[in-house]
C-alpha cells in the first residue's frame, strides 16, 4: 500500500502563499488529491490530479490553488495563493488506484499538515 508524507504547512497572513508537498512511496497512484479539515468541520476535497494531469478543484479554491505532480519524484504539490483565514485547516494528501477519481473514493491518507491563515 502506498504511504504518503506531507510537508510545507505553516502559518501565514491573509493574502500570503504556501506550497504543500506530498511524497508517495513506493510511487504515486493514478488519482492523487488534497483534502482539508477545518476546525470543527468535516474533511472536504480541495483538488485532484490524475496520472495524465487532469485536474479538478473545489469551487472555493479555483483560481487560488494549483495542484500538480512530479511523477519522476513521486511528489504531489499544492500551490496555495491569496490565502484566506477560512482556509485554516489540516491539509491531507490522499491517493487512490482506479479510473474514477471522485473525492469520496479516496481511502489512503497522509498524516496531515497544519495550515493556519491569520487575518
C-alpha positions, -999 to 999 in steps of 0.1 A, spaced: 0 0 0 12 35 -8 24 57 21 21 95 19 41 121 38 31 157 36 51 188 44 50 225 38 23 236 62 27 267 84 13 300 95 8 329 71 -11 361 69 -41 365 47 -31 371 11 1 350 16 12 318 -2 23 283 8 32 252 -11 24 218 3 43 187 -8 34 150 -5 59 123 -12 43 89 -21 61 57 -16 68 35 -33 51 55 -61 22 78 -69 -12 64 -77 -35 70 -106 -55 95 -86 -38 119 -62 -56 146 -42 -56 172 -14 -82 174 12 -86 196 43 -104 195 76 -112 229 91 -115 231 129 -148 216 140 -158 206 105 -157 175 83 -129 168 58 -136 181 23 -120 177 -10 -98 205 -23 -82 194 -55 -75 162 -75 -50 154 -103 -49 122 -124 -19 104 -136 -24 121 -170 -25 155 -155 -62 162 -155 -72 184 -126 -104 193 -106 -108 219 -79 -133 228 -53 -152 259 -62 -138 277 -31 -102 274 -42 -105 278 -80 -81 305 -93 -61 304 -60 -48 269 -57 -29 248 -82 -24 210 -79 4 194 -98 27 164 -95 62 154 -105 59 117 -113 97 113 -116 99 122 -79 66 106 -68 57 140 -53 24 158 -53 22 196 -48 -5 221 -39 4 257 -45 -18 279 -25 -20 317 -32 -41 345 -19 -49 326 12 -79 334 34 -84 328 71 -112 304 62 -86 282 46 -72 274 80 -73 236 83 -53 204 84 -44 195 49 -42 159 39 -27 142 9 -46 112 -5 -42 85 -31 -64 61 -50 -59 35 -77 -86 33 -103 -101 52 -131 -127 71 -110 -110 99 -90 -141 111 -72 -134 127 -39 -155 102 -19 -135 72 -33 -101 81 -17 -91 57 11 -53 62 16 -43 93 36 -12 110 48 -8 123 84 -18 158 75 -1 192 78 -15 222 95 -21 254 76 -31 285 96 -41 318 79 -44 348 101 -63 380 93 
